[in-house]
Amino acid sequence: MKRFSLNEWIIMGLLVVLKLTAHLLTYDIYEPHRDEFLYMAMKDHLAWGYLSVPPFVGLAGKTASILLGNTVFAYKLLPALAGVRSLVIVFLMVKELG
């Protein structure tokens, strides 16, 4: 794995903060989507699998509601963090491939 310079760390950090800030500032502009209502219901009926989504969706919803309460913010934070993680992975891939 190639080493990162300080400038590259700063750029990656700024992009991560920008993406997370955009999510946190706009999470309450729109009402929950119908899929989000489904995910909220799945947390109350955990199962090993569902027809449309893997069992992790219900488990993630249950974890979010336990840690952050039963709010829209709680259900939109985990996807925002997953998006930030994806951004970091893409940055690492770009660095590795040059």
N, C-alpha and C positions, 0 to 999 in steps of 0.2 A: 504494500500500500504506500502510496506517495505521501510525502509530508506536506502539511498545509502551512502557508505563510500567514503572518498576522493579518494581512489585508484580506485574504480569503476567508479567514475565520470571522472577520468583521462583516464582510459582505453576506456570508451565510447567516450570521446572527441578525443582521438587519432585515434580511428577507423573511426569516422565521418570525421575528417580532412584528413585521408589517402584516404578514398573513394572519397571525393570531389576533392582532389588533383589529384587522378588518372583520374577522369573524365575531369578535366580542362586541364590536360597535354596532353590528347589524343583525345580531341574532333575534332581536325582538321586533324587527320591522314587519316581517311577515308572520301570519298565524301558522301554527303547525300544519304540516302537510298531512295528507291522509295516511301516508306510510308511517309518519312519526306517531300518529295515533295508534296504529297497529303495533309499533314497537313498544309504546307505552303499555298497551294491553298485554303484550307477550311477557313483560316482566312479572306480571301477576300469575301467569300460567306457564311456568318453566317446563320445558319438555326437551327430549333429546334431539328433536328435529321438527321442523315445520315444513309445510309444502313449498313455501316461497323463499325462506331464508334459513341459514344455518342456526344451530342452537346458540351460538355465541351472541346473537343479537339480543335475545331475551336476557341472557346473563349480563351483558353489558348494560342494558337498561336497568336491571335490578341493582347492579353495582352503582350506577349513577344515582339512582333514587336513594339508595342507602347513604352514600357519601355526601350528596349535594341536595337532597330533598326531592320532592315530586314537583319539579318546576320545568318550564321549557328550557331554561338555561342549562339545567342538568343534562337534558337529552341532546342538546346541541353542542355541548362542550367536548364530549368524546369524539364526535366526527371532526371537530375543529382540530383537536390534538392529533388525530390520525392524519389529517391533511398536512399538518406541520411535520409529522414524522416522514410522510411521503416526500416532502420538499427536501428534507435532510438527506434521505436516501438518494434522491435524484442528484443532489449536489455532490454526494460522495461518488456516485457513478460517473458523473461528468469529470470529476477530478481524476478518477482512476483511468478513464479512457483518454484523457488529455484533450 
